[in-house]
Amino acid sequence: MSLAVTALTCVSAIGDGLKETAHALRNDQGGLAPCSFGHIPLNTSVGEVPGLDEKPLDFRFAPFDCRNNRLAERALICDDFATRVADARSRYGAGRIAVIMGTSTSGILETETAYRNRDPITGALPASFRYRQTHNTFSIAEYTRARLGLTGVAISLSTACSSSAKAFASAARMISAGLADSAVVGGVDSLCMTTLCGFSSLDLVSAEPCRPCDKDRNGISIGEAAAYALLERSSAVAERFGILSGYGESSDGYHISSPHPDGLGAELAMRQALSRAGRKPGEITYINMHGTASEMNDRVEDQAIFRVFGDGVWCNSTKGWTGHTLGAAGALEAAISLLLIRESFIPGSLNTKTVDPSFRSRIKLHTGEAQVTAVLSNSFGFGGSNASLVFEA
C-alpha cells in the first residue's frame, strides 16, 4: 500500500524548514563546525542547531521542556506542518491519527544535567527533574501528540540510527491494519554528552567535518535534527510531496556496533524495499546512503549497494551537511529525499574530495539538476538494525 506524504518539515544544522534546507544543499553550505557544546572540550565537529537554549516551550507544555522537545517544536512550526495536521485531524478525527517517532537518546541531556546538580550530601536528584516528560524515550511521541491535539496511538522507537526510518515502516503497517487512517511520523535527536563522549571514546568521531566515502575518511560528525512527515492513504488526497511506496527492514545482529562485513542485512533491507515498491533497481534515480564516513560502514554499504544496483544509480551521503543525527537521521534523510524529488536536483557529497578507489557504486561528488522520480534512503543502526525506504514522485 502506497502512502501519500501530505506534509513535511525538517530542522537541522543547515536550516529551519524545507526552503533553507534546499538552499544549503544546492549551494554546498554545510552546517558542521568545531564542537563548542557541553562542558567537556572535544576535538570534533558537530552539527548544532543554534538558539535552542534561548526559547523554552510554551507554558502549556512546560513539563516537557528540554532540548529534544524544543528541537521538535522548532520543526513543528515550520512549513505549515502543524496546520496541515490540524486539517487532517478535522477529516479523520483526533483519535485516528497515529504518532510514531524515532529517537536514540531522547532528552538524556536533562538527566546528565540533573546528575551534575544532585544533592552533595544525599545524592538526590533535583526536585525539578522530570524523567517521564524529558528523558523517557516516549517523551517525544507524547509531546508531539499533545502539541498537535491528537489522541490516537503513540509510539516511540529506539533502534539506534534506524529509529525514525523504521517509524515510516511501522506507520505503513498500522494504517494497512486499519488501526489508524493517517500517521504523523518523524524523528528527533539532540546533542548530549552521552553520545558525544561515547562516540569519542570509541574513536569513531572525526576532528574535521566528516567526509563520506572519501579515501581518507576518518570518522563521523554528530549532529542534531528534527523531521516530521504526515502520511495518508494515497487514494484519500490529491496534494502531496510524494509517496512512500516501499520499505525494507532487517536485523543481522552481527555485532553490537559493527555491521555485517559483507553487508548482508543492508542488502536484504534494500531488496525488500524495492520489492514492496514494485521497482527494479534501475528505476531508482538516487540512493541516499547511510554514509556515516566511518571506514567500515561506508565500505560495507558500498558493497551492498553494488550487489543490488551495480554502478548504474547515483548515490552518496548528505551527512557531510548535517552530521549524523542518529535517531533522527532516517526521518531527516527521508525529508531530504522527498525534497530532491520536488526540487529536481541531486546534491553532491560535501567534504568528499577523492572517492575511495575500492568503491564500486556510483558516488556523485558534485551537485547537479536531475529529474528525480524515485529515491531509496538507507538507515543502518548499531546492533545490525537496518531500514530502507523508497519514495517516489
N, C-alpha and C positions, 0 to 999 in steps of 0.2 A: 504494500500500500504506500503510494507516494503521499507525502505531506507538504503542503504549501507553507513557506516561510513568509508570514504576512507582516511581521515587524522584526526589526533588527537593530542592535546597538552595541557599541563596544567603547571601552576606555582603556588606554594603556599608556606607556611612556611616550608614544608618538602622537597622542592627541585624544581629545574628547569627542566621541561621535564618529560617524562614518565619513563625513566630509574631511575632517582633519586627518583621519587615518589614511584615506585615499591620497590626499595631498602628500603626506610623508612618504608613502610607498612609491608614488610616481617620481618623487624628487630626491630619493635616496637620503632622506632626512631621518636618521636613526635616533633612538631615544636612550641609548646606553651611555653611561658616564661613570667616572670613578666613584666608588661607594663612599657615601657620607652618612649612611643610615645607621642608626643604633649607637650603642655605647662602646663597642669594641672595634678598633680600626682593622679593616680587612683589605687586603690587596686584591681587589677585584672590581669589575664594572657591573653595574646593575641598571635595570630599567625601572626607575622610581617614578610614580605618578605624583606630581607636585601638588602641594596645597591641601592634602588630606587632613593634616593636623589642625588646620585653621577653621574647619567647618564641621561642627558636630551635627548629629542627626536632629531633626525636628523634635520638639519636646514630647510629641505624641509617641515617639519611638525611642525615647531616651534610654530605656533598659537595654536596647540593642546597640547602643553607641560603642563602636570600636572601629579600628582602621578598616577591617574587612567589610563591614556593613556600610561604612562611609563610602568605600570604593564602589560597592553595589549601588548605592544611591546616586553616585556620580553618573553611572551608566543609565539608570532608570529614567533620569530626567533628560537624557539626550535622545535625539532622533524621534521625538514624539512617542517613545516606546510605551510609557505608562498610559498615554491617551489611547493608543491602539489596543492595549489590553482592556481598557475600560469599554471600548466599543465591542470587543469580543465578549466581555462579561455581560453586556446587555443582550447579546444574541444567545448565549449558551446558559447563562446563569453562573453565579459565583462559585457554585459547588461542582461545576462540570469542567473547570479549567484546572488541570494539574500543575504543580510546580515541582520541577525536577532539576536540582542543582548539583554541580560538582565542585569540590574543593579538596585541598590536601591538608592544610593546617588550620583552616578557618580563622578564628580570631585568637590564635595561640599567643599573639603578642600581648594580649591582656593578661594572660596567665604569667608570662615572663615578667611583666611589669609588677604584677601582684607579688610574685615570689621575691623580687628585689626589695619590695616595700613591706614585707611581713614584719610582725612584731618582733623586736630583737630579743625579747625575754621569752615569750610563749611560742613564737614561731607562727602565730595565727596570721592568716591572710587578711588583707584589709576588708572591712565590712562592706565597702563599696564594690568589691569584686563580684561580678555576676557571670558565673561559668555558663549557665544554660543559654543565656541570650548572646554570649560573645564567643567564648572558646568552643563550646559544643559544636560538633560538626553540623548538627541540624540547624544551627543558628541562621545560616544564610538562607535556607529554604523557608524557615519560619518567618524571618524578617521580610523576605520577598513576598510571601503570601499575604502577610498583614499589610504591607505597604501598598499592594495592588488591590486590596479589598477582596481577596479570594478566600474560599472556604473549602475547596476540594482537597484531594490527597496532596501531600507534600513529602518529598524525599530528598535527602542529601546523599550523594555518592562520593566515596573517597577511595579511589583506586590509583592513587599517585597521579602520574601525568596523563592518564587516560580518563580521568574522572568526568570531565564535562563533555568529552566526546561520547562517553557511554550514556550520558544524560539524554542525548538525542535518540540513541537506540532504545533506551527504556521508555521514552515518550512514545515512540512508534509502536512498541508492543502494547503499551497501556491504552492508546487510542484504538488500536486494532482490536483489542479485547473488549472494547465498549466501556471501559472504566472511566473514560474522560472523552470529551468532544474536542478538546484543544489542550495545549500544554505550553506553559512558559518554561523554557529550558535555558540553561546557561552555566556559567562557572565564574567563581570569584576566588582569587588567592592574592594575599597581600604580603609585603615584605615582613620578615620577622627574623630574630636572631637564630631561631631553631634551624631554619633552612639555610641561612647564610653561613653560620658556623658549621652546620652539619655537612653541607657540600664542600666547604673549605677543608674540613678535617679528612674528607675522602679524596682530597687533591683533585677534585673534579671541576673547580672553577678556574676561569682564565683571568689574568690580571688586566688584559685588554678586552675590548668588545669582542664577543665571540665571532668565530669565523667558520660557519657551517661548511662542511665538505672541502675545506681548504687542505692542502697537503701539509700545512704547518699548524692546523687547528690544535688547540691545547686546553680545551675545556669550555664549560658553559658560562653564560651570564644569566643570573637570576633576575627575573622581572616580576611585576605585579600587574594584574588586569582584572577587568570585569566585562563580561559579554553576555548578552541575552538574545534569544530568538523566541518568537511566538509561532507555534506550529498548529496548523488546522488542516482538516481534510481538504485535499486539492479540489474536490467537487463542490466545496462549500463557498469558495471565494474566487474572485477574478484577479484582484490586485495582489501581487506577491513579489518578493525579492528573488525567488527561485524555489526549487523544490528539493526536499530531502528524498532521494529516490532509492538509496540503499545504505546499508550499514553492515559491518562485519566485526565480530568480537572473537578473541581467542585468549587463552591463558596458557602459556608454555611452561611457566613455573620452573624455568631452568636454574635461576639464581636470584637471590634477594635483590640484587642491584644491577646485574648484567643481563642483557638479552641473550637468547639462544645464539650461539656463534654462527649458525647458518641462517638465522632469521626465519625459522620455520613458523613461529607464531605470527610474526608480522605478515608473512606471505599468506597464511590462512585467513587472516582478517581482511586483507585486500581482496582475495579471491571471493570471500563471502559477500563483501560489499558490492563487487561487480555483479555477482550472481543475483543478488536481491534487486539490483538496479536494472537487470536485464541488459547489461552493457558488455561489449567486448573491450579488451584493453585498449585497442586503437581508437575507441570512441571517447576516451578521456582526453581532454585538452591539456590539463596541467595537474601535477601532483604536488600538493603542499606537504613536504616531508616533515616528519617529526624533527629531524635535523638539529640535534642539540649542540653540535660542534665538539662533542667528546669523541675521542679517537675510535673507540669500538662501536658506539651506537651508530655513527654515520656510516661506517664501513658495512656493518651488518644490514642496515636499511638499504644501502645501495645494492647489495647482493640480492635482497628480497625483491626490490623493485625491478631489477634486471630480469629475474626469473619470470616475473609476471608480465612486464611491459616491454622487455627488451630495451633498446635505446631510442624508441620512437616517440616518447612523450616527454615534454619539458617537465623538469622537476627542480625544486630547491626548497630551502627553508626560509621562513620570514622571521626567525628568531634573531637574526642579525639586527633587526629593527627594535624589537620589543623585549628581547631576552626570553628566557624560558620561564613562562608564567605558571608552570607546574600544573596544579589542578584546574586552572583557568585556560590552559593552553588549547585544549580541544575546542572550547566554545569560541575563544578569540580567533583561532585559525579557521573555524567554520564561518565566522563573520567575515573574515578577510576573503575566504573562498567565494562567498556569495557576492561580496563587493567587487571582486575581479570579474565575475560574470556580468554584473550590472554595468561596470565601467569599461569593460573591454580592453584590459591590459594584463600583462604578466610582469610582476616585479622581478628584478634581478636578485642576486644573492649578495646582500650588503655585507661588506667587510671581507668577502671571499676574493682572494687575489689570484690564486692558481689552484684549480681543481685537483684533488688527489689523483695522481696518474693511474692509480689502481682501480678507480671507479669506472664502471661501465654504463651506468644510466646517463641520461641526457641532462646534465646540470646547466641551468640557464643562469648566466652571470650578469647579464645586463637587461634593464627594464625595456619593454617594448610593447607597442599596441598589438592586440590579438583578439580575435573573436573567440571568447571563452564560452563554450557551451556546457562543459561538464568538468568538474574538479573532484579529485579524490584527495581527502585530507587525512593524514595519519597522526595518531597519538599513541605512543607506546610508553608504558609506565614500569616502575620498579616491580619486581616480582613476576614479570612476564605478562602483565595485563595490557592487552593490545586492542585498539579500536581503529577502524577506518570508516569514513563516511563519504558518500557520493552525493554531490549537489549538482543540480542541472538548471539550465535556464527555463 
